[in-house]
Amino acid sequence: MSIGAIITGIVALTPVFAESNVHPEKGSKVVTVPAEQQQKKEVVDRLKKSWAKGIAKIELSKGEMFKNDEWDLIYGVDVDFHFTNNLSATESQSFFMALDLAKKEYKAGDSQYGILLNKDHKSARIIWERANGGFHIADIAIKTQTATLEKDPNVSKNPVWSLISQEELQ
């Protein structure tokens, strides 16, 4: 079994092991510790090394168009903790819908994804290592509404995230 498959399997189980507090009066669970802190250090280090290799591939591929210091790396399954919990419900939902579209490209043996979030919070890159050593990169961004839609009072003024592009880097 490949290391990528093991990492993917371990991270897929992360929500099951989340530390939580149960509120009997409400019947809900509140996760209090991000998934990254619950993982074994070796797993987190392996994923971060993988994502660093992927970021280096992006730098080679994009050249001057990609400035590493404009992006923050987020442990993928913790994007809610670090980012989307601060968005409106509509914007958060559209972010996760775009992320889910990108994750449809997962293949058996691929590792867990990381998210490069642009510091302006208007674009993100989802990155994961393929079982064959290549990398899948998906770009999602806030789509701006057209002038016609903005004049319609029924159109939400909340930003909407969309899947923009996907590519494979070897």
N, C-alpha and C positions, 0 to 999 in steps of 0.2 A: 504494500500500500504506500502511495507517495506521501511525502510530507504535506503537500498542498491538500490532499484529500483529508489527512488527519486534522490539519488546521481548520479546514472548512467544516468538518464534522464537529470539532470542539466548539468553534465559534457559533455554529448553528444551534447548539444547545445552551448558549449563554443565557437567554432569557429564563430558562428553566431554573437556573441556579442563582438568579438575581436576588440580592439581599432585599428584603422588603419588610414593611410594617403593615400588619393587617388592622384595618379599622372596622371592627365588628358592627358598629352603629351604621356604617355606610356600606359595608360588605366589599370594599375595594382594597387594592394593594397599591402601595406607593413605593416605587423603586428608589432607593436612597444612595446607591453606589453605582457609578457607571460600569459598563461591562469591561472596559479596559482594565480597571482596577481589580476586577474579579478573576481575570485570567492569570495563568501562571506567567511569571516574568519571561520565561523562555519563549512562550508562544507570542507574547506581545513583541519581544525583541525580534523574533523571526519575521513577523508581519511587517514591522517598521523597516527592517532591512530590505524586505521585498518591495515595499512601497518606495523606498529610497532609490532602488534600482529602476523602478518604473518612472520615477520623477526624472532621473538622469536620462532615460530614453526620451521622455517628453522634451527635455532641454535640447537634446541632440536633434530631435525631429522638428521642433518649432523654432529653434535658434533664438533670435532677438525678440520674437513675438511672445516668448514665455519668460517671465521674470519671476524666479522662484520666491523672491522676497515679498511678492504680492499675494501669496497664498498661505493658508494655514492648513496643516494636515490634521484631519480628525479621524479617529478610530471609527470606522464606518457605522457600526451598530450603535454608536453613541451620538449620532448626529442630532437626535432629539434633545439630549442632555446639553449639548454644546451650542445648538443653533435653532432648530425648529420650534422648540418650546417657547421661544421669544417672538415667534411670528403669529400673525392672525391665523385663525383656523383655516381659512380659505387658502392662504399662501402656504401654510404647512402641508395641507392636503395636496396641493398641486406639486410641491417639492417631492413628497413621497410617491406620487403617481409617476413623475418623471424618473425618479430613482428606480421604481419598480419596472418601468419600461427598459431601462438600461440593464437591470439585473436579469432580464429575459435572455441575455446573451451568455449567462453562466453555462459552463460545461462541466461535466464530471471531472473532479480533480483540481478545479480552479481554487485559488486561495480566497480568503475573506477580502472584501473590498475596503479601501480607505477612501476618504473624500478630501480632495483639495478644495477648500472654500476660499474664494477670492475675498480679500479683505474688504472689498466694497459690498459684499454680500449680495451680489447680483449674478454671480456665476459660480459654478462648481464643476470639478472634474472627478468622476468616479474612476478609480483605478484598482485593478486587481491583476495578479499574476496568473497566467494560464499554466496548466499542467506541463505544457511543452516548453516553458521558460519565457514565452512571449508575454505581452501585456495587453490587456483590453482597457481602452480609455473611452469614457463616455462624457461628453460635455452637456451640461444642463445649464439653463440660464433663465432669467426673468424675461418673459416676452412682453414687449410693450404693446399696448392696445392701439389700434388705428384711430385716426381722428374721428371717423364715422362712429365707431363704437363708444368713444369717450363722450359723444353728444347724447347718447342714449342714457336716460336716468336709471334704467333698469340694469345697466351693466355695472358690475362690482368694480370699485376703484382699487381693490387689492391686487398686488402684483401676482402674476401667474407664471409658475416655472414650467419649462418644457424641455424635452430631450432635443438637443440641437444636432449632435453628430456623435458617431462612434467610430473608432478605428482600432486596428490591431497594430502593435509595434513589436518588432522582433529584435 
